[in-house]
Amino acid sequence: MASESLIQKLEATIDNIPDFPKPGIQFKDITPVFLNPKLYEEVIDDLAEFSKGKIDVVCGIESRGFLFGIALAVKLEVPFILIRKKGKLPPPFIAQKYDLEYGSSEIEMKADQLKPGQRVLIHDDLLATGGTTEAAAKLVEKQGAKVAQFSFLIGLEALHGEEKLSSFNSEVYKILSY
């Protein structure tokens, strides 16, 4: 669990941008975190504490899930696997479609990088409705691996994304909740 100090530092650092990318959205801009290497390191240490000894691999969701996920995997001394938007990976890959508010999208991961039985942490910067993260979890399960945990820098509670993840019987960790 994140210390009060870390939570306060992040709340003071992350910018809230009203009406971006469209009216009514309160965008949480995490880019100021990268201006403070000590704060970034605290975030990685906190995420690592949650997952230490519980996972075999970190999967990060494009693109902001890469920003913390790679450093987290290095800290935990486990492999990092990319989950990318459609058309960004060479074959062989597997794909998973998911619904958006208007339409659908698709994500992919390399088909030969996860091993059956591996315990996987899926990381992204933000949990909103949970659609992309749920699709990532389905990709992991398609390869016989187990989603052990989900981690996020931020969770938007009003959008109930955690409900979509409950079927994976996994731990969910968010440093900040709004």
Salt bridges, closest charged atoms under 4 A:
GLU42 OE2 - LYS9 NZ 2.70
ASP45 OD1 - LYS75 NZ 2.95
ASP56 OD1 - ARG119 NH2 2.99
GLU62 OE1 - ARG84 NE 2.84
GLU101 OE1 - LYS22 NZ 3.75
GLU106 OE1 - LYS86 NZ 3.43
ASP125 OD2 - ARG64 NE 2.70
GLU157 OE2 - LYS174 NZ 3.08
GLU162 OE1 - LYS174 NZ 2.41
GLU163 OE2 - HIS160 ND1 3.42
GLU171 OE2 - LYS54 NZ 3.61
